[in-house]
Amino acid sequence: MTSLSGRNGGRAADPRPTMKDVAAVAGVSVKTVSRALNDESGVQQATRDRVQAVARQLGFRRNDIAASLRRLDQSMATIGLLIEDVSNPFYAAVTRGVEEITREHEYLLIAASSDEDPELERETLSAFLSRRVDGLIVVPAGGDHSYLAPDVARGTPMVFADRPAAGVDADAVVVANVRGAADGVRHLIGYGHRRIGYVGDIPGLYTARERYRGYTNALRSAKLGLDKELVRQGAHDIESAARAAAELLALADPPTAIFAGNNRATIGVLRQLRQSGTRVAVVGFDDFELADVLDPAVTVVGCDARALGRAAAERLFARLAGDNTPVNTTVLPTTLTERGSGELRP
C-alpha cells in the first residue's frame, strides 16, 4: 500500500537534492540522469558511472513512490483494495496481508475505506476501475454488487474478502463465522452460563448475520431457547456496544455472560463492565491488541486476519496468472483462545 505523508518536526528541513542537481554536477541532462539511475538503455557506461557517483556524493535518493505512480499509466500494475475501516485493527491486519503478497508480485497497492457505506463503496470501486486497476480485493459494505458484473465480464478479476459478493459471481475468502460464534457460545455454556447476552453489529452485514446465527444455533443445541431480551444488534462501534451492554446489565434478570460479535463490540462491552464494576463472563469474536493483558485477559474466537488478506491476494494473483477455474469461496477456520474472561462462572 502506498501512503504519502510528511513531517518536519517544527523546523525547516534541508532541501533534498534533485535530479536537476545531479544533472548540473554531472554535466548531463535530467533525462540522462533518469535513464542512468533507472538502468535504462541508451546511456554509455562511463556516463552511467559518473551520474551514479554524483548521486551518491550529493545524497540523492530516488522517489520510488513517485516513480511507481508515474508507471500507473504505463504498466497499470496496480491492485485496488477496499476495506471497511483502516482504523479497525482487524482490517489493518487484512491490509497488511494483502500488501505482503502484492509486494511479492511487484504490484502497487492502493487502498481505501468504505466506512460501511454502500454508496461510498460503489463510488470508490468505480474510481478504482476508471483508473484501470488490474484487480480488486473488496470487503463489501453493500448488499448488491451486480453493478460490477460488466467489469467481471470484461475480465477484471475480483476477490471478496471477509464477506462474499451479492449479485455477481466472484471468488471470496471468508471466516467460519457460524461455527466460530457457536464455539464461543458453547464455551460459555460449558462454564455453567444459561443467560448469555449477545451484542452484535448491523444485522444486514453478512458477518453479523452469520455470527448471530452461530449464537442461536449454540443455544438451540443446548436446549436453552432464545430470549430476545438478551439480544442487542446494531452496535456498529465501541460507544454503541457499550450502550447495548449497559441495557443488558440493567435488565431485571441480567445475563451472566455476553458474547460480543466483533472486536469493537467486545471493547465496548468491556468498557461498560469496567465502568459499572460488574462481573460478567465475556467471549468476543476477533482478537485485538492488548486483549491478552487486560484483567481478566479476554477470551476470543477468530481467525488470523493477516492470513485472510494473504489468501485473498493469492487468489487474485492466481486469476491474474490465468487461472480460469470456476469461482469458489474459501472458508478459513477459527480458533478459540482461552484467556480468562470466558472462563468465569456465574
C-alpha positions in Angstrom: 0.0 0.0 0.0 1.3 3.4 -0.8 0.8 6.3 1.5 2.3 9.8 1.3 3.0 11.8 4.4 5.5 14.3 5.7 6.6 16.0 8.9 9.4 18.4 9.6 9.1 18.4 13.5 8.6 22.1 13.6 11.8 23.1 11.9 12.8 23.8 8.3 14.1 20.7 6.6 17.3 20.8 4.4 16.4 20.8 0.7 16.8 17.4 -0.8 19.0 17.1 -3.9 17.0 16.7 -7.1 17.7 15.2 -10.4 18.4 18.7 -11.7 21.2 19.0 -9.0 22.7 15.7 -10.1 22.5 16.7 -13.8 24.2 20.0 -13.1 27.1 18.5 -11.3 27.5 15.5 -13.7 27.2 17.8 -16.8 24.4 15.8 -18.4 20.6 16.3 -19.0 17.9 15.4 -16.5 16.7 12.7 -18.9 20.2 11.1 -18.9 20.2 11.1 -15.1 16.8 9.4 -15.1 18.0 6.8 -17.5 21.3 6.2 -15.7 19.7 5.8 -12.3 16.9 3.5 -13.6 19.4 1.3 -15.6 17.7 2.1 -18.9 19.4 1.6 -22.2 21.0 4.4 -24.3 23.5 5.6 -21.7 27.2 4.9 -22.1 28.7 3.0 -19.1 31.2 5.9 -18.3 28.3 8.4 -18.1 26.2 6.0 -16.1 29.1 5.5 -13.6 29.6 9.3 -13.3 25.9 10.0 -12.7 25.7 7.3 -10.1 28.8 8.6 -8.3 27.5 12.2 -8.3 24.1 10.9 -6.9 25.9 9.2 -4.1 28.1 12.2 -3.4 25.1 14.5 -3.2 23.0 12.0 -1.2 20.3 11.9 -3.9 17.6 9.3 -3.3 15.1 8.2 -6.0 11.5 8.9 -5.1 10.3 5.3 -5.7 6.7 6.2 -4.8 6.5 8.9 -7.4 8.1 6.6 -9.9 5.5 3.9 -9.1 2.7 6.4 -9.6 4.1 7.6 -12.9 4.2 4.0 -14.1 0.5 3.6 -13.4 -0.5 5.0 -16.8 2.1 2.7 -18.5 2.0 -0.7 -16.8 -1.2 -0.4 -14.8 0.4 -2.9 -12.4 -2.0 -2.0 -9.6 -4.4 -3.7 -7.2 -7.3 -1.8 -5.6 -8.2 -2.8 -2.0 -11.4 -1.6 -0.4 -11.9 -2.3 3.3 -14.4 -1.3 5.9 -12.2 0.9 8.0 -8.4 1.1 8.1 -8.6 2.2 11.8 -10.1 -1.1 12.8 -7.2 -3.4 13.8 -8.8 -6.4 12.1 -8.9 -4.7 8.7 -5.5 -3.1 9.2 -4.2 -6.7 9.5 -6.1 -7.8 6.4 -4.5 -4.9 4.6 -1.1 -5.9 5.8 -1.6 -9.4 4.4 -2.7 -8.2 1.1 0.2 -5.8 1.0 2.7 -8.6 1.6 1.5 -10.6 -1.4 1.1 -7.6 -3.6 4.7 -6.6 -2.9 6.0 -10.1 -3.7 4.4 -9.7 -7.2 5.8 -6.2 -7.6 2.4 -4.6 -7.9 1.4 -1.3 -6.4 -1.5 -1.5 -3.9 -3.9 1.4 -3.5 -6.4 1.2 -0.6 -9.5 3.0 0.6 -12.2 2.6 3.3 -15.9 2.4 2.7 -17.0 3.1 6.2 -19.7 0.5 5.7 -21.4 2.9 3.3 -22.8 1.1 0.2 -22.8 4.3 -1.9 -19.2 5.2 -0.9 -18.3 1.6 -1.8 -19.8 1.9 -5.2 -18.1 5.3 -5.8 -14.7 4.1 -4.7 -14.8 0.9 -6.7 -15.9 2.9 -9.8 -12.9 5.2 -9.2 -10.6 2.2 -9.0 -12.0 0.7 -12.2 -11.8 4.0 -14.0 -8.1 4.1 -13.3 -7.9 0.6 -14.8 -6.6 -1.3 -11.8 -5.5 -4.9 -12.7 -7.7 -6.4 -10.0 -9.8 -5.7 -6.9 -10.0 -7.1 -3.4 -13.2 -5.9 -1.7 -14.6 -6.1 1.8 -18.1 -5.4 0.8 -20.4 -2.9 2.5 -23.4 -3.1 0.2 -25.8 -6.0 -0.4 -25.9 -5.8 -4.2 -22.8 -5.9 -6.4 -24.5 -6.6 -9.7 -23.1 -3.2 -10.9 -19.7 -4.9 -11.1 -20.9 -7.6 -13.5 -19.9 -5.7 -16.7 -16.3 -5.4 -15.3 -16.2 -9.0 -14.4 -17.4 -9.9 -17.9 -14.6 -7.7 -19.3 -12.1 -9.8 -17.4 -11.2 -7.7 -14.3 -10.5 -10.2 -11.6 -12.1 -9.6 -8.2 -11.9 -11.3 -4.8 -14.2 -10.5 -2.0 -12.7 -10.8 1.5 -14.4 -11.4 4.8 -17.8 -11.3 3.2 -19.0 -12.7 -0.1 -20.3 -10.7 -3.1 -24.0 -10.4 -3.8 -25.4 -10.3 -7.3 -22.1 -11.1 -9.1 -20.0 -14.3 -9.5 -16.7 -13.7 -7.8 -14.2 -15.5 -5.6 -14.4 -15.0 -1.9 -12.3 -15.7 1.2 -14.4 -15.7 4.4 -14.2 -16.9 8.0 -16.2 -19.8 9.5 -18.4 -17.3 11.2 -21.3 -19.5 12.2 -19.1 -22.2 13.6 -16.8 -19.8 15.4 -19.6 -18.0 17.1 -21.2 -21.2 18.1 -17.9 -22.4 19.6 -17.7 -19.2 21.6 -21.2 -19.5 23.0 -20.8 -23.3 23.7 -17.7 -22.4 25.6 -19.8 -20.1 27.9 -22.4 -22.8 28.3 -19.8 -25.2 29.3 -18.8 -22.9 32.2 -22.4 -23.0 33.5 -23.9 -20.0 31.9 -27.6 -20.1 30.9 -28.4 -16.5 30.3 -26.0 -15.4 27.6 -26.4 -11.9 26.1 -25.5 -11.1 22.5 -24.0 -7.7 21.3 -23.6 -7.6 17.6 -23.1 -5.4 14.5 -25.7 -4.2 12.0 -27.9 -7.3 11.2 -27.7 -6.6 7.4 -24.0 -7.3 7.4 -23.0 -10.8 6.3 -20.6 -11.4 9.2 -23.1 -10.0 11.8 -25.9 -12.2 10.4 -23.7 -15.3 10.4 -22.4 -14.8 13.9 -25.8 -14.2 15.2 -26.9 -17.5 13.6 -24.0 -19.2 15.4 -25.2 -17.8 18.7 -28.7 -19.0 18.2 -27.5 -22.4 16.9 -25.5 -23.0 20.1 -28.4 -22.0 22.3 -30.7 -24.3 20.4 -28.3 -27.2 20.6 -28.1 -26.8 24.4 -31.9 -26.6 24.6 -31.7 -23.2 26.2 -34.1 -21.3 23.9 -33.6 -17.8 22.5 -34.5 -14.9 24.8 -34.8 -11.8 22.6 -34.5 -9.7 25.7 -30.8 -10.7 25.8 -30.1 -9.7 22.2 -28.7 -6.3 21.1 -27.9 -5.8 17.4 -26.8 -2.7 15.5 -23.8 -2.0 17.7 -21.5 -0.7 15.0 -18.9 1.0 17.1 -17.4 0.9 20.6 -19.8 3.5 22.0 -23.0 1.8 20.8 -21.7 -1.6 22.0 -21.1 0.0 25.5 -24.7 1.3 25.5 -26.0 -2.1 24.5 -24.1 -3.8 27.3 -25.5 -1.2 29.8 -29.0 -2.1 28.6 -28.3 -5.8 29.2 -26.9 -5.2 32.6 -29.9 -3.1 33.6 -32.4 -5.9 33.0 -34.3 -7.3 35.9 -32.7 -10.7 35.2 -29.4 -9.7 33.5 -27.1 -12.1 31.6 -24.2 -13.8 33.4 -22.2 -13.9 30.2 -22.0 -11.9 27.0 -20.9 -13.0 23.5 -19.7 -10.0 21.5 -19.9 -10.2 17.7 -16.7 -8.4 16.8 -13.6 -6.7 18.3 -15.2 -3.3 18.7 -18.3 -4.8 20.3 -16.0 -6.7 22.7 -14.2 -3.5 23.6 -17.5 -1.6 24.2 -18.8 -4.4 26.4 -15.6 -4.5 28.4 -15.6 -0.7 28.8 -19.1 -0.8 30.3 -18.3 -3.7 32.6 -15.3 -1.7 33.9 -17.3 1.4 34.4 -20.1 -0.4 36.2 -17.9 -2.7 38.2 -19.9 -5.7 37.1 -18.5 -9.2 36.9 -19.8 -11.0 33.7 -18.1 -13.6 31.6 -17.2 -12.4 28.0 -16.2 -14.1 24.8 -15.6 -11.9 21.8 -15.3 -12.6 18.0 -12.0 -11.3 16.6 -8.8 -10.7 18.6 -7.5 -7.2 19.3 -4.3 -5.6 20.7 -3.9 -5.8 24.5 -6.7 -8.4 24.8 -4.2 -10.6 26.5 -3.0 -8.1 29.1 -6.4 -7.0 30.5 -7.6 -8.3 33.8 -9.0 -10.7 33.2 -7.5 -11.3 29.8 -10.1 -11.6 27.0 -11.2 -15.0 25.6 -11.7 -14.6 21.9 -12.6 -16.7 18.9 -11.5 -15.7 15.5 -9.0 -16.2 12.6 -5.7 -14.7 11.5 -6.8 -11.5 9.7 -3.4 -11.2 8.1 -3.8 -14.7 6.7 -7.2 -13.8 5.4 -5.7 -10.9 3.5 -2.9 -13.0 2.1 -5.3 -15.7 1.0 -7.5 -13.2 -0.8 -4.4 -11.7 -2.6 -3.0 -15.1 -3.5 -6.4 -16.0 -5.1 -6.4 -12.7 -7.0 -2.9 -13.2 -8.4 -3.8 -16.7 -9.4 -6.6 -15.2 -11.5 -4.2 -12.7 -12.9 -1.8 -15.5 -13.8 -4.5 -17.2 -15.9 -6.4 -19.5 -13.5 -9.9 -19.8 -15.1 -11.4 -22.4 -12.8 -14.9 -21.8 -11.5 -15.3 -19.2 -8.8 -15.1 -20.5 -5.3 -15.4 -19.5 -1.7 -12.5 -20.3 0.7 -13.6 -20.6 4.3 -10.8 -20.1 6.9 -11.2 -21.9 10.3 -11.5 -20.1 13.6 -9.7 -20.8 16.9 -10.9 -20.3 20.4 -8.2 -18.7 22.6 -8.9 -19.1 26.3 -7.5 -16.3 28.5 -9.8 -15.8 31.5 -12.8 -13.7 30.7 -14.7 -16.6 29.1 -13.9 -18.9 31.9 -15.6 -17.0 34.7 -18.5 -19.0 36.2 -22.0 -17.5 37.1 
